[in-house]
């Protein structure tokens, strides 16, 4: 029998704007406000806090191999000391064509690591957000 998984990084009632306002590094704060607006426009969804430091948009239900069920944000970002981390890519999909046009970044399994938004093509980033959410919807139960 499956059970619901409770993650440390769970959706909560904290205010995303409050989180953004507390970012000490001014350039990182500006970048995160820009990302906030970009994600709102790209997803058409309200922002929710996930854990203490991730702003998420939408959510999906996933199942582990043992049948356990969990909820996580569909897309989002976080301010990290090294720069913004963007959570937009279902790990099994190939977005290499879009990523070539994005600008300076490092790629993880399901996220992008940026030092800043300098040199980032926002149209490409918006397209990646939308494509990632569309592909996520094909594989998982979503709420958007």
KOLKOLTI-768438 format. One record per atom (N, C-alpha, C): x, y, z; residue in one letter. Coordinates in steps of 0.05 Angstrom, whole numbers, plus 5000, padded with zeros to 4 digits. Each point is the difference from the previous one (the first is absolute). Layout:
N
XYZA
...
This chain:
144
501749765000X
498350245000X
501850255000X
499450194983X
501650244998X
499450195023X
502050165006X
499750205021X
500950274989X
498950215012X
500850284992X
502750065011X
501850114984X
502650085008X
500050295010X
501150055023X
500350275010X
502850094996X
500550194982X
502650104994X
500750235018X
502650045005X
500950245015X
499350254984X
500449984974X
499450224982X
497149984991X
498250075018X
497149984994X
498850284996X
497850004986X
498650254996X
499050115027X
500250265004X
499150125025X
498750274995X
499150125021X
498550264998X
501850245002X
502649975000X
501850235001X
499650174975X
500650265002X
499650194979X
502550014982X
499749944974X
502450014982X
501250284999X
498350215000X
501050274999X
501750065025X
499249905023X
501550045024X
502749864998X
500149764989X
502549864995X
501850174982X
499050104978X
501650164982X
501150265013X
498350125016X
500950255013X
502349965020X
500449765009X
502149945020X
502649924988X
500249984973X
502549934987X
501950235004X
502349945012X
501950215007X
501550114976X
500949834982X
501550094977X
498250144980X
500550264995X
498250164985X
499749904971X
502149924987X
499949914972X
498449744999X
500549825019X
498449755001X
497150055005X
499450195017X
497250085006X
498750104974X
501350184986X
498950104975X
499549774980X
501949824997X
499749774982X
497649835008X
499749965026X
497749835009X
497350144996X
499950265003X
497550144994X
499449984970X
502050024984X
499649964971X
499049724994X
501249805013X
499249724996X
497149965009X
499350125022X
497349985011X
498050094979X
500450234988X
498250114979X
500049824976X
502449904992X
500249834976X
498549745005X
500349885023X
498549755006X
497050045001X
499250225012X
497150075001X
498950024972X
501450144982X
499050034973X
500149744984X
502249855003X
500349754985X
498149795009X
499349985026X
498349795010X
497150085002X
499550265006X
497350095005X
499049905027X
501849925018X
499349885026X
501150185022X
498649985024X
501150155023X
502449875012X
501750165012X
502449905013X
499349895027X
501449795008X
499749885027X
502849945010X
500450025025X
502649925012X
500149705004X
502349894994X
500549715005X
502550005018X
499649905024X
502250025019X
500650295007X
502450055008X
500850275008X
501050184978X
500749874977X
501450164980X
499449954971X
497949864994X
499249954972X
497350124995X
499950154978X
497450114991X
499149824977X
497749875004X
499049814980X
497450104987X
499549894976X
497650064985X
498849744990X
497649955008X
498749744994X
501149785016X
498749774999X
501149765013X
499149754986X
501449795006X
499349744987X
500349785021X
498649784994X
500149765017X
501849804986X
501949895015X
501749794990X
499849755017X
500849784989X
499949745014X
502849884999X
501049915022X
502549855002X
499549714991X
502249864995X
499849724990X
498549835020X
500050065026X
498649845020X
497150095002X
499150204984X
497350095000X
499450245017X
502050085017X
499650235017X
499550254982X
498350185010X
499150234985X
501050265013X
500950184983X
500950265010X
499150234983X
500250245010X
499250244986X
502550184999X
500450134977X
502250194998X
499350214980X
501450235001X
499450224982X
500649914971X
498550124982X
500549934972X
502350164988X
500450245009X
502150174990X
500650215021X
502450125000X
500550215019X
503050085000X
500750155021X
502850095002X
500650055030X
502650035004X
500950075027X
502550174998X
500350185020X
502550165002X
502049845015X
502349954988X
502249865013X
502450195000X
501849955018X
502450185002X
501550024973X
500049784985X
501450004974X
498350134978X
497550065005X
498250124980X
497449854999X
498250094983X
497449864998X
500249714990X
498449835013X
499749734990X
497149984990X
499849904975X
497449984987X
499249714998X
497649945009X
498949725000X
497949994978X
500849904976X
498050014978X
500149754982X
501949825004X
500449804980X
499449725009X
497949874990X
499749725006X
502649854992X
501249865018X
502649894997X
500549834975X
497949884989X
500449824978X
499750134972X
499450264999X
499550134975X
502550144989X
500250024974X
502350134987X
499150284991X
501250205013X
499550284993X
502550134989X
501849844988X
502650104992X
499850234980X
498149994982X
499750224980X
499450265013X
498150005020X
499350245014X
502450095018X
501349815013X
502150075018X
502450134986X
500449934974X
502250124985X
499550304997X
497550085000X
499350284995X
499550165026X
500049865023X
499350125025X
501950215010X
502649954998X
502050175012X
501549845021X
501850135015X
501849865019X
498549865022X
500449735002X
498749845021X
501549745003X
499449875022X
501049725004X
497449845003X
500249754992X
497649834999X
500349775020X
497949975017X
499849775018X
498049814988X
499249795014X
498149814989X
497350134994X
499050175018X
497450124996X
500150305006X
502350125000X
500150295006X
502350134985X
499850274999X
502050174988X
501350165021X
502650034999X
501450165019X
501150254986X
499250235009X
500950254988X
501650165020X
502050154990X
501450185018X
498550265003X
498650074979X
498250245000X
498349984975X
498350204996X
498450004976X
501450154977X
502450105005X
501550134979X
500649814977X
499250074976X
500449844976X
497949784996X
498049995017X
497949804997X
497850104981X
499249844981X
497950074981X
497349935014X
498550205008X
497549965015X
497949864984X
500050054974X
498049864982X
500649705000X
502549934999X
500749715001X
499449885027X
500650155022X
499449905027X
497049965003X
498450194991X
497149975001X
499049764985X
501249964976X
499349764984X
500749745014X
502450005014X
500849765015X
498149955023X
499150205014X
498149975022X
497549874989X
498950124979X
497549904989X
500349724989X
502249944986X
500449744989X
500449795022X
501550075021X
500349825022X
497449935014X
498350205004X
497449955012X
498249834982X
500150054975X
498449844981X
500949715000X
502749965000X
501049735000X
499549865027X
500150155022X
499349895026X
497149905000X
498350154988X
497149934999X
499549744985X
501749944981X
499749754984X
500649765017X
501750035020X
501049775016X
498749985027X
499150225012X
499050005027X
497350135002X
498649955022X
497550145007X
500850275011X
498950214987X
500750285007X
497550155009X
500550235013X
497750175008X
499850264984X
501150004976X
499950244984X
498949944973X
